[in-house]
Every structure is written in structure tokens, then in C-alpha cells.
Amino acid sequence: MWLKADYEPVAAFGLRPSNTTSSGGKSLICPTPYAIKMALLDRMIRNWGLSYGLESFDAVRDLRILARVPLAVAVNRTFQKVLRPGGDPWISTIAQREYCFFAGVMTLAFETPDEQIAADLPGVLAAVNYFGRRGSFMQFLGCTVSEEEPTPGDGFIDLSQPSDVPALGFLQRMDDMRSNATFDDVSVFSTRRSDGGRTSHTVVFPYQLDRHGFNHTVYVRRVMA
């Protein structure tokens, strides 16, 4: 069974690739499976407690996630003055930041073989109000259930596995949870958290360059066969 959830981005989106430092200003243009699953776990624990999060972790970790990205995205680049530890006691420096502004609805599709997760997921998705960097707010619009797997012809791409390359589009590195990851591997409160239980692969998003300026780039979603 497939559960599709629609979100309307209402603020600038940002999500730094996990293999970069905070000084690196690049942003991904779509939430990763890892970020989505962490958002789900966060809401499950807030709604029903830590024990429920622990019980549901394996099912959330193994979720297969597809996405239909918004019609267009404008990536804005800017420089900000930031303070870092050092000096007396802070030093002032410059960091680059990217912010993504979406036009249109983003749809996430979840394959839900686990009956309990399938029953609870709509309520969890309705409670999620941002993905990625804190403040990347998204408004939940509703969800639908279908027995048929979403297809590229419907505009969906699989975030949970590598895309066939070469292909026309925009390449991004997507993080996901390893198939053998444990709750302690992903918990920010755990001393075992080293790589966060991550694995990564390349996904090709169906975007084509529309225009480019000094501090911005606009991509438009192309029609997929």
C-alpha cells in the first residue's frame, strides 16, 4: 500500500549535505530520506513517547520513499556574517548560505507494508511542519492511499535507491538510514552516534535549468516520460 502526502512549502528550504561542514553554504533541493525519517521519528516520540519510537524504529528505517518535487525551485545564494568561538571570545567571519524557494506542491509517497505504521502515518505526517533546516516550514495539505506504486510518468522519483545515471536532470546526494542501523545509531543523545547510521547514493531530480543570475539559479521540473 502507498500513502501519498502533499506539502505546500511556505518558507525557504535548506538542508546542508551531511558530508560538508557548517562553513559550506550549499543546500540540497529536496529533503533526504534520512531527514524525512528523522522528522517522522521526532513526531512519533513527541506524540506517543519514546517507547513507541523505539518500537516503530525498524519500520520507519525501512520505509521506501518516493517524491514528486515542486514545479520550480529558485536557489538563492547569500553571504552572512557569523560569529565563531575563538579570539576574545568570538571571532567574526563570513559564511555562504543557500536558500531554496519552491513553487508548487511537494508530494511524498511512502510504501507501508507495516499495518501499524500505515495506520499511524497519516497523523504523524499531519504533525510534521518542517523538513531539513529548522525553519524550513511546510504546510501539510492532506494525504491519499493507493494500492498502485507511483511512477515516473506521474512525476515521482525514488529517493531510496540510486537513479540510473546518466540521465537528464539535477544530481543530488541523498542520505538514508542503513538497513542495519539501530535507534542508538541515529539518536543525537547516544554516544554510539558516529556516522548517524547513514548510507548515501545519487538521485537525479527531473529539473532543468531555466535561468541563472549572479546570486540565484532557477530550475523548472521537466515532463517525465
C-alpha positions as CSV (number, residue, x, y, z in Angstrom):
1,M,0.0,0.0,0.0
2,W,1.2,3.5,-0.8
3,L,0.4,6.6,1.2
4,K,0.9,10.0,-0.5
5,A,1.2,13.2,1.5
6,D,1.1,16.7,-0.1
7,Y,3.0,19.6,1.4
8,E,3.0,23.3,0.4
9,P,6.3,24.9,1.1
10,V,5.7,28.2,3.0
11,A,9.2,29.3,3.8
12,A,12.7,29.0,2.4
13,F,14.0,25.4,2.5
14,G,17.6,24.5,3.4
15,L,19.4,21.2,4.1
16,R,23.2,21.0,4.2
17,P,24.7,17.8,2.7
18,S,25.9,15.6,5.6
19,N,29.4,15.4,4.2
20,T,30.1,19.1,4.4
21,T,31.0,21.4,7.3
22,S,28.9,24.3,8.6
23,S,31.1,26.7,6.6
24,G,29.9,25.1,3.3
25,G,26.9,27.0,2.1
26,K,25.4,24.6,-0.4
27,S,21.9,23.3,0.1
28,L,20.1,20.2,-1.2
29,I,17.0,21.0,-3.2
30,C,14.9,18.2,-1.7
31,P,14.6,16.6,1.8
32,T,16.6,13.4,2.0
33,P,15.0,10.1,3.1
34,Y,17.1,10.4,6.3
35,A,15.8,13.8,7.1
36,I,12.2,12.7,6.4
37,K,12.5,9.6,8.6
38,M,14.1,11.6,11.4
39,A,11.1,14.1,11.2
40,L,8.7,11.1,11.5
41,L,10.5,9.7,14.5
42,D,10.6,13.1,16.2
43,R,6.8,13.4,15.9
44,M,6.2,9.8,16.9
45,I,8.2,10.3,20.1
46,R,6.5,13.7,20.8
47,N,3.0,12.3,20.3
48,W,3.3,8.9,21.9
49,G,6.5,8.7,23.8
50,L,10.0,7.2,23.5
51,S,8.8,3.6,23.8
52,Y,6.6,4.0,20.7
53,G,9.6,5.5,18.8
54,L,11.7,2.6,19.8
55,E,9.1,0.0,18.8
56,S,8.5,1.7,15.4
57,F,12.1,2.4,14.5
58,D,12.7,-0.6,12.3
59,A,9.5,0.1,10.3
60,V,10.4,3.8,9.8
61,R,14.0,2.9,9.0
62,D,12.9,0.6,6.2
63,L,10.3,2.8,4.6
64,R,10.7,3.3,0.9
65,I,10.1,6.9,0.0
66,L,9.3,8.5,-3.4
67,A,8.9,12.2,-4.1
68,R,7.3,14.5,-6.7
69,V,9.2,17.7,-6.4
70,P,7.6,21.1,-6.8
71,L,7.1,22.7,-10.3
72,A,10.1,25.0,-9.8
73,V,12.8,25.9,-7.3
74,A,14.8,29.1,-7.0
75,V,18.2,28.6,-5.2
76,N,19.4,31.9,-3.7
77,R,22.9,32.3,-2.6
78,T,23.9,34.9,0.0
79,F,26.8,35.7,2.4
80,Q,26.2,36.2,6.1
81,K,28.4,37.5,8.9
82,V,28.7,34.8,11.6
83,L,30.4,34.5,15.0
84,R,32.6,31.6,15.8
85,P,34.4,30.6,19.0
86,G,37.9,32.0,19.3
87,G,39.5,35.3,19.9
88,D,38.1,37.2,22.8
89,P,35.9,35.1,23.0
90,W,34.4,35.2,19.5
91,I,35.7,36.0,16.0
92,S,33.7,37.4,13.2
93,T,33.8,35.7,9.8
94,I,31.8,35.3,6.6
95,A,29.8,32.2,5.6
96,Q,27.9,31.4,2.4
97,R,24.3,30.2,2.7
98,E,21.8,28.9,0.1
99,Y,18.0,29.1,0.5
100,C,15.6,27.2,-1.8
101,F,12.2,28.8,-2.6
102,F,9.7,26.3,-4.1
103,A,6.8,27.0,-6.4
104,G,4.1,24.3,-6.2
105,V,3.3,21.3,-4.0
106,M,5.8,18.6,-3.0
107,T,4.3,15.1,-2.7
108,L,5.9,12.4,-0.7
109,A,4.9,8.7,-1.2
110,F,5.5,6.1,1.4
111,E,5.4,2.3,0.8
112,T,3.8,1.0,4.0
113,P,3.9,-2.8,4.4
114,D,3.7,-2.5,8.2
115,E,0.0,-2.2,9.1
116,Q,0.6,-0.3,12.4
117,I,2.7,2.3,10.7
118,A,0.2,2.5,7.8
119,A,-2.5,3.3,10.4
120,D,-0.4,5.8,12.3
121,L,1.4,7.6,9.5
122,P,-1.3,10.0,8.4
123,G,-1.5,11.5,11.9
124,V,2.3,11.7,12.1
125,L,2.6,13.3,8.7
126,A,0.0,15.9,9.6
127,A,2.1,16.9,12.6
128,V,5.3,17.4,10.7
129,N,5.7,21.1,9.8
130,Y,9.2,21.3,8.5
131,F,11.9,19.2,6.8
132,G,15.6,19.9,6.8
133,R,17.0,23.0,8.5
134,R,14.8,24.3,11.3
135,G,12.5,26.9,9.9
136,S,12.1,25.2,6.5
137,F,8.3,25.2,7.1
138,M,5.9,23.2,5.0
139,Q,2.1,23.1,5.3
140,F,0.5,19.7,5.3
141,L,-2.4,19.6,2.8
142,G,-3.6,16.1,3.2
143,C,-2.9,12.5,2.2
144,T,-4.4,9.7,0.0
145,V,-4.0,6.0,-0.1
146,S,-3.4,3.9,-3.2
147,E,-2.6,0.3,-4.0
148,E,-0.6,1.3,-7.1
149,E,3.1,2.3,-7.0
150,P,3.7,5.9,-8.1
151,T,5.5,6.0,-11.4
152,P,7.9,8.4,-13.2
153,G,5.1,9.1,-15.6
154,D,3.3,10.7,-12.6
155,G,6.4,12.7,-11.8
156,F,7.7,10.6,-8.9
157,I,11.3,9.6,-8.4
158,D,12.6,7.1,-5.9
159,L,14.6,8.7,-3.1
160,S,15.5,5.4,-1.6
161,Q,17.7,4.0,-4.3
162,P,20.3,5.3,-6.8
163,S,19.0,6.7,-10.1
164,D,20.1,5.4,-13.4
165,V,23.0,7.6,-14.5
166,P,23.5,9.2,-16.9
167,A,20.0,10.8,-17.1
168,L,18.7,14.3,-17.8
169,G,18.3,16.2,-14.6
170,F,19.9,17.6,-11.5
171,L,22.1,15.3,-9.4
172,Q,22.0,15.3,-5.6
173,R,23.5,13.1,-3.0
174,M,20.7,11.6,-0.8
175,D,21.3,10.2,2.7
176,D,19.2,7.3,4.0
177,M,19.3,5.0,7.0
178,R,21.4,1.9,6.7
179,S,19.4,-1.3,6.7
180,N,21.2,-2.4,9.9
181,A,21.0,1.0,11.7
182,T,19.7,1.0,15.2
183,F,18.0,3.7,17.2
184,D,21.2,4.4,19.1
185,D,23.0,5.0,15.7
186,V,20.7,7.8,14.8
187,S,19.9,9.3,18.2
188,V,21.6,12.6,18.9
189,F,21.7,11.7,22.6
190,S,23.6,8.4,22.0
191,T,27.4,8.1,22.4
192,R,27.3,5.4,19.7
193,R,26.3,8.0,17.1
194,S,29.3,8.3,14.7
195,D,28.1,8.4,11.1
196,G,24.4,8.6,12.2
197,G,23.6,5.2,10.8
198,R,23.8,6.8,7.3
199,T,24.3,5.5,3.8
200,S,24.2,7.6,0.7
201,H,23.5,7.4,-3.0
202,T,23.0,9.7,-6.0
203,V,19.5,10.6,-7.2
204,V,18.7,12.5,-10.4
205,F,15.9,15.1,-9.9
206,P,13.8,16.0,-13.0
207,Y,14.8,19.6,-13.0
208,Q,16.2,21.6,-15.9
209,L,18.0,25.0,-15.8
210,D,15.6,27.8,-16.5
211,R,17.7,30.9,-15.7
212,H,20.8,31.8,-13.9
213,G,22.0,35.1,-12.2
214,F,24.7,36.4,-10.0
215,N,23.2,35.1,-6.8
216,H,20.4,32.8,-7.9
217,T,19.5,29.8,-10.1
218,V,16.0,28.8,-11.2
219,Y,15.2,25.2,-12.1
220,V,11.9,24.0,-13.6
221,R,10.5,20.5,-13.4
222,R,10.6,18.8,-16.7
223,V,7.9,16.4,-18.0
224,M,9.0,12.8,-17.5
225,A,8.2,10.0,-19.9
